[in-house]
Amino acid sequence: MVTVARPAPPAPGPRLPAVRHLGPNWYASVMGTAIVATAGATLPYRVPGLRTACTAVWALSLVLLAVLLIARAGHWAHHRDQARAHLLDPAVAPFYGCLSMALLAVGGGALIVGEDWIGAGAAVAVDAVLFTLGTLIGLAGAVVIPYLMVVRHRITADQASPVWLLPVVAPMVSAALGPLLIPRLPEGTAQRTLLYACLAMFGLSLLATLVVLPVVFARLVTSGPPPLALTPTLFLVLGPLGQSTTAANKFADAAPGVVPAPLDQGFLVLAVLYGVPVTGFALLWLALALALVRRARRAGMGFAMTWWAFTFPVGTCVTGAEGLGGHTGLPVFDWLAAGLYTFLVAAWAVALALTARGVVTGELLAGPRRARRVPPPAKARTR
């Protein structure tokens, strides 16, 4: 009897290979899309059709969030080695803060514009769930990621990056969006508890930012501009500045009737006396970041997912200026909000279009390119 050896079937390849290199930084696209909707809906100017357009953009952010949550779940299920590598990579791990902010941004948008399409009851339910999840994840990330940076990551001074702000700014997003839920709670203790919890997260994030920001600036002045692809991350500094201004203004809106006088007026004083100086510094940083981005663009900076840094941080400055305009009565803040929103929409449209193209072509989902090893030139023999 002759036995014919059959070739073994090829080993199955990794499942869901398209998501292997899908990192947590992709949640920035959800954040940037949601802020376009919420910032536009609260502009002091009434533009025909704007609210409907903002609602449509919010719906897009909800779809993007759902798709990314499924894709990232597949990433953890089928590429756990890569997911662990991301957590241990000091350049990638801070982006886990984006998950919290994506949940919070979409949840807040449900109350601001989403209820136009899904109804008030559904909007409250969506926001309550996403706010709770986003806040818990954000608070956990604000501890876990810095812990990993101290214990597991090996970082040198010249590696300091604005990306380090992402885990600690997430609680500030909770602080800014939590007041939206206060009127939906029973009067009395429940409302005051949420307001003071938001104030505590405001302080947590603000003080952590004040620790990180000097390190980031020191790296710029001692080591020069960041690499070209990372230059847009300089816009991330605007995030805690604009979001803290927004939060202070939201506190002033929510405090009357929730806390006794004169504490309610104290929140209004905080909104103005804190928000105006911080907005001034935000404009200074915006000018510096724009100058460095222009320099990087002239040096050949191409598109990368870091371009989404042009969206959400700027959007927080829009909402901060909107709040200051309402509490000071000065039209200059309304003009500032409108000008920044114009920039935001343009940046979002460019980032969205280029991201879509990168997904279709597969470039953005491909792994990092490895340099091809070139054999050394042959040496002539010598006698």
C-alpha positions as CSV (number, residue, x, y, z in Angstrom):
1,M,0.0,0.0,0.0
2,V,1.3,3.4,-1.0
3,T,0.4,6.3,1.3
4,V,0.4,9.6,-0.4
5,A,1.3,12.5,1.9
6,R,-1.2,15.3,1.7
7,P,0.0,18.8,2.2
8,A,-1.1,20.3,5.5
9,P,-3.7,23.0,5.1
10,P,-2.3,26.5,5.5
11,A,-2.5,27.9,9.0
12,P,-5.3,30.3,9.4
13,G,-4.2,33.9,9.5
14,P,-5.0,36.3,12.3
15,R,-8.7,37.1,12.5
16,L,-9.8,40.7,11.9
17,P,-6.4,41.8,10.6
18,A,-7.8,45.2,9.6
19,V,-8.1,46.2,13.3
20,R,-4.7,45.0,14.5
21,H,-3.2,48.5,14.3
22,L,-6.4,50.4,15.3
23,G,-5.2,52.3,18.3
24,P,-7.1,54.3,21.0
25,N,-6.2,57.5,19.2
26,W,-9.0,56.8,16.7
27,Y,-11.5,57.9,19.3
28,A,-10.3,61.5,18.6
29,S,-12.4,61.4,15.4
30,V,-15.5,60.8,17.5
31,M,-14.6,63.7,19.9
32,G,-13.8,66.0,17.0
33,T,-17.1,65.2,15.3
34,A,-19.2,65.6,18.4
35,I,-17.8,68.9,19.3
36,V,-18.7,70.3,15.9
37,A,-22.3,69.5,16.7
38,T,-22.4,70.8,20.3
39,A,-20.4,74.0,19.7
40,G,-22.4,74.9,16.6
41,A,-25.7,74.4,18.4
42,T,-24.8,76.8,21.2
43,L,-23.4,79.7,19.0
44,P,-24.9,83.0,19.9
45,Y,-25.9,83.6,16.3
46,R,-29.0,82.0,14.7
47,V,-28.1,80.6,11.2
48,P,-30.9,79.0,9.3
49,G,-30.4,75.2,9.1
50,L,-27.4,75.2,11.4
51,R,-29.1,73.3,14.2
52,T,-30.4,70.6,11.8
53,A,-26.9,70.3,10.4
54,C,-25.4,70.0,13.9
55,T,-27.9,67.3,14.8
56,A,-26.9,65.4,11.7
57,V,-23.2,65.7,12.7
58,W,-24.0,64.5,16.2
59,A,-25.8,61.4,14.7
60,L,-22.6,60.8,12.7
61,S,-20.5,60.9,15.9
62,L,-22.9,58.4,17.5
63,V,-22.4,56.0,14.5
64,L,-18.6,56.5,14.6
65,L,-18.6,55.8,18.3
66,A,-20.6,52.6,17.9
67,V,-18.3,51.4,15.0
68,L,-15.1,52.1,16.9
69,L,-16.4,50.5,20.1
70,I,-17.0,47.3,18.1
71,A,-13.7,47.5,16.2
72,R,-11.8,48.1,19.4
73,A,-13.5,45.2,21.1
74,G,-12.4,43.1,18.2
75,H,-8.9,44.5,18.6
76,W,-8.7,43.4,22.3
77,A,-10.3,40.0,21.5
78,H,-8.1,39.0,18.6
79,H,-5.0,41.1,18.9
80,R,-4.4,41.2,22.7
81,D,-0.7,41.2,22.3
82,Q,-0.9,44.4,20.3
83,A,-3.4,45.9,22.8
84,R,-0.9,45.2,25.7
85,A,1.9,46.7,23.6
86,H,-0.1,49.9,23.2
87,L,-0.6,50.1,27.0
88,L,3.1,49.7,27.5
89,D,4.1,52.2,24.8
90,P,4.5,55.7,26.3
91,A,3.6,57.3,23.0
92,V,0.3,55.4,22.7
93,A,-1.0,54.7,26.2
94,P,-2.1,58.3,26.9
95,F,-4.5,58.1,24.0
96,Y,-6.7,55.8,26.2
97,G,-8.0,59.1,27.6
98,C,-9.8,59.6,24.3
99,L,-12.2,56.7,25.0
100,S,-13.6,58.5,28.0
101,M,-13.9,61.9,26.2
102,A,-15.5,60.3,23.1
103,L,-18.3,58.7,25.3
104,L,-18.8,62.0,27.2
105,A,-18.8,64.2,24.0
106,V,-21.5,62.0,22.3
107,G,-23.5,61.8,25.5
108,G,-23.5,65.6,26.0
109,G,-24.5,66.0,22.4
110,A,-27.5,63.9,23.0
111,L,-28.9,66.5,25.4
112,I,-27.8,69.5,23.4
113,V,-29.0,68.5,19.9
114,G,-29.8,64.8,19.8
115,E,-33.1,65.2,21.6
116,D,-34.4,66.9,18.5
117,W,-34.4,63.6,16.7
118,I,-34.6,60.9,19.4
119,G,-36.8,62.7,22.0
120,A,-36.0,64.1,25.4
121,G,-36.4,60.9,27.3
122,A,-34.1,58.9,25.1
123,A,-31.6,61.7,25.1
124,V,-31.5,61.8,28.9
125,A,-31.0,58.0,29.0
126,V,-28.2,58.1,26.4
127,D,-26.4,60.9,28.2
128,A,-26.8,59.3,31.6
129,V,-25.3,56.0,30.4
130,L,-22.5,57.6,28.4
131,F,-21.7,60.2,31.1
132,T,-21.5,57.5,33.8
133,L,-19.3,55.2,31.7
134,G,-17.1,58.1,30.4
135,T,-16.6,59.5,33.9
136,L,-15.6,56.2,35.5
137,I,-13.3,55.4,32.6
138,G,-11.8,58.9,32.7
139,L,-11.1,58.8,36.5
140,A,-9.6,55.3,36.1
141,G,-7.4,56.4,33.2
142,A,-6.3,59.5,35.1
143,V,-4.7,57.2,37.7
144,V,-3.7,54.1,35.6
145,I,-1.9,55.8,32.8
146,P,0.3,58.1,35.0
147,Y,1.0,55.0,37.1
148,L,2.2,53.1,34.0
149,M,4.3,56.1,33.0
150,V,6.0,56.0,36.4
151,V,6.3,52.3,36.9
152,R,6.5,50.6,33.5
153,H,7.3,53.2,30.9
154,R,10.8,54.4,30.4
155,I,10.7,58.0,29.4
156,T,13.4,60.7,28.9
157,A,12.9,64.4,29.2
158,D,13.0,65.0,25.5
159,Q,10.0,62.7,25.0
160,A,7.6,65.0,26.9
161,S,4.5,65.6,24.7
162,P,1.2,67.3,24.9
163,V,-0.3,63.8,24.5
164,W,0.4,63.4,28.2
165,L,-2.5,65.7,28.9
166,L,-5.1,63.4,27.4
167,P,-5.6,61.1,30.5
168,V,-5.8,64.0,33.0
169,V,-8.1,66.2,30.9
170,A,-10.8,63.6,30.6
171,P,-12.2,64.4,34.1
172,M,-12.5,68.1,33.0
173,V,-14.8,67.0,30.1
174,S,-17.0,65.3,32.7
175,A,-16.9,68.5,34.8
176,A,-18.0,70.5,31.8
177,L,-20.8,68.2,30.6
178,G,-22.1,67.0,34.0
179,P,-24.1,70.2,34.7
180,L,-26.3,69.3,31.7
181,L,-27.8,66.5,33.8
182,I,-28.4,68.6,36.9
183,P,-31.9,69.9,35.9
184,R,-32.8,66.2,35.2
185,L,-32.1,65.1,38.8
186,P,-34.4,65.5,41.8
187,E,-34.1,68.8,43.5
188,G,-31.9,69.1,46.6
189,T,-29.1,66.8,47.6
190,A,-28.8,65.0,44.2
191,Q,-28.3,68.2,42.3
192,R,-25.8,69.7,44.7
193,T,-23.9,66.4,44.8
194,L,-23.4,66.3,41.1
195,L,-22.5,70.0,41.0
196,Y,-19.8,69.6,43.6
197,A,-18.6,66.4,42.1
198,C,-18.1,68.3,38.8
199,L,-16.3,71.0,40.7
200,A,-14.0,68.4,42.3
201,M,-13.2,66.9,38.8
202,F,-12.5,70.5,37.6
203,G,-9.9,70.8,40.3
204,L,-8.4,67.4,39.8
205,S,-7.9,68.0,36.1
206,L,-6.8,71.6,36.4
207,L,-4.1,70.9,39.0
208,A,-2.8,67.8,37.0
209,T,-2.6,70.0,33.9
210,L,-0.6,72.6,35.8
211,V,1.9,69.8,36.6
212,V,2.2,68.5,33.1
213,L,2.1,71.7,31.0
214,P,5.4,73.2,32.3
215,V,7.2,69.9,31.4
216,V,5.8,70.1,27.9
217,F,6.8,73.7,27.4
218,A,10.3,73.0,28.9
219,R,10.7,70.2,26.3
220,L,9.9,72.6,23.5
221,V,12.3,75.3,24.5
222,T,15.2,72.9,25.3
223,S,14.8,70.3,22.5
224,G,13.1,72.3,19.8
225,P,9.9,71.6,17.8
226,P,8.4,68.1,17.9
227,P,8.7,65.7,15.0
228,L,6.6,66.8,12.0
229,A,3.9,64.2,12.4
230,L,3.4,65.1,16.1
231,T,3.3,68.9,15.6
232,P,-0.5,69.0,15.5
233,T,-0.5,67.6,19.0
234,L,0.5,71.1,20.3
235,F,-3.2,71.9,19.8
236,L,-4.0,69.5,22.6
237,V,-2.9,72.1,25.1
238,L,-6.0,74.1,24.2
239,G,-8.2,71.2,25.5
240,P,-7.8,71.7,29.2
241,L,-7.8,75.5,28.8
242,G,-11.0,75.7,26.7
243,Q,-12.7,72.9,28.6
244,S,-12.0,74.4,32.0
245,T,-13.4,77.7,30.9
246,T,-16.5,75.9,29.6
247,A,-16.8,74.0,32.9
248,A,-16.6,77.2,34.9
249,N,-19.4,78.8,32.8
250,K,-21.6,75.7,33.1
251,F,-21.2,75.8,36.9
252,A,-22.4,79.4,36.8
253,D,-25.4,78.4,34.7
254,A,-26.4,75.5,37.0
255,A,-25.7,77.0,40.4
256,P,-28.8,79.3,40.9
257,G,-31.4,77.3,42.7
258,V,-29.0,74.4,43.4
259,V,-26.7,76.0,46.0
260,P,-27.7,78.8,48.4
261,A,-26.7,82.4,48.0
262,P,-24.1,83.8,47.9
263,L,-22.4,80.6,46.6
264,D,-24.4,80.7,43.4
265,Q,-23.0,84.2,42.7
266,G,-19.5,82.8,43.6
267,F,-19.7,80.4,40.7
268,L,-20.5,83.4,38.3
269,V,-17.5,85.2,39.7
270,L,-15.3,82.1,39.1
271,A,-16.6,81.8,35.5
272,V,-15.5,85.3,34.6
273,L,-12.4,85.9,36.7
274,Y,-11.0,82.4,35.7
275,G,-12.3,82.2,32.2
276,V,-11.1,85.5,30.8
277,P,-7.4,85.1,31.8
278,V,-7.3,81.5,30.7
279,T,-8.9,82.4,27.3
280,G,-6.1,84.9,26.9
281,F,-3.5,82.3,27.5
282,A,-5.3,79.9,25.1
283,L,-5.1,82.5,22.4
284,L,-1.4,82.9,23.0
285,W,-0.9,79.2,22.8
286,L,-3.0,79.0,19.7
287,A,-0.8,81.6,17.9
288,L,2.3,79.6,18.9
289,A,0.8,76.3,17.8
290,L,-0.3,77.8,14.5
291,A,3.2,79.1,13.8
292,L,4.8,75.8,14.6
293,V,2.3,73.9,12.4
294,R,2.9,76.3,9.5
295,R,6.6,75.7,9.9
296,A,6.1,71.9,10.0
297,R,3.8,72.1,6.9
298,R,6.4,73.9,4.9
299,A,8.9,71.3,6.0
300,G,6.7,68.5,4.5
301,M,4.3,67.5,7.3
302,G,1.8,65.1,5.8
303,F,-1.6,63.9,7.0
304,A,-1.8,61.7,10.1
305,M,-4.4,60.9,12.7
306,T,-2.8,63.6,14.8
307,W,-4.6,66.1,12.6
308,W,-7.7,65.4,14.7
309,A,-6.0,67.5,17.4
310,F,-7.1,70.5,15.3
311,T,-10.8,69.8,16.2
312,F,-11.8,68.9,19.8
313,P,-9.4,71.3,21.6
314,V,-10.5,74.2,19.4
315,G,-14.1,73.2,19.9
316,T,-13.6,73.6,23.7
317,C,-12.4,77.1,23.2
318,V,-15.5,77.8,21.1
319,T,-17.8,76.7,23.9
320,G,-15.6,78.5,26.5
321,A,-16.0,81.8,24.5
322,E,-19.7,81.2,24.1
323,G,-20.1,81.0,27.9
324,L,-18.0,84.1,28.5
325,G,-20.1,86.0,26.0
326,G,-23.3,85.1,27.8
327,H,-21.9,86.0,31.3
328,T,-20.1,89.2,30.4
329,G,-22.4,90.5,27.7
330,L,-19.4,91.5,25.5
331,P,-19.8,90.8,21.8
332,V,-16.1,90.3,21.4
333,F,-16.5,86.8,22.9
334,D,-19.3,86.1,20.5
335,W,-17.0,87.1,17.6
336,L,-14.2,85.0,19.0
337,A,-16.6,82.0,19.2
338,A,-17.8,82.4,15.7
339,G,-14.2,82.8,14.3
340,L,-12.9,79.7,16.1
341,Y,-16.0,77.7,15.0
342,T,-15.2,78.6,11.4
343,F,-11.7,77.2,11.9
344,L,-13.1,74.2,13.7
345,V,-15.5,73.3,10.9
346,A,-12.8,73.7,8.2
347,A,-10.3,71.5,10.2
348,W,-13.0,68.9,10.8
349,A,-13.9,68.7,7.2
350,V,-10.3,68.2,6.1
351,A,-9.5,65.7,8.8
352,L,-12.7,63.7,8.1
353,A,-12.1,63.6,4.3
354,L,-8.5,62.5,4.6
355,T,-9.3,59.9,7.3
356,A,-12.0,58.4,5.1
357,R,-9.6,58.3,2.2
358,G,-7.0,56.6,4.4
359,V,-9.4,54.0,5.5
360,V,-10.6,53.2,2.0
361,T,-7.1,52.9,0.7
362,G,-5.9,51.0,3.8
363,E,-3.1,53.3,4.5
364,L,-4.3,54.4,8.0
365,L,-5.0,50.8,9.1
366,A,-1.7,49.4,7.9
367,G,1.1,48.6,10.4
368,P,4.2,50.7,10.7
369,R,6.5,50.3,7.8
370,R,9.7,48.6,8.4
371,A,12.8,49.8,6.7
372,R,14.0,47.3,4.0
373,R,17.3,45.8,4.8
374,V,19.7,46.7,2.1
375,P,22.7,44.2,1.7
376,P,26.1,45.8,2.0
377,P,27.9,46.4,-1.2
378,A,30.3,43.6,-2.3
379,K,33.9,44.4,-1.6
380,A,36.5,43.8,-4.2
381,R,39.2,41.2,-3.3
382,T,42.6,42.5,-2.8
383,R,45.8,40.5,-3.0
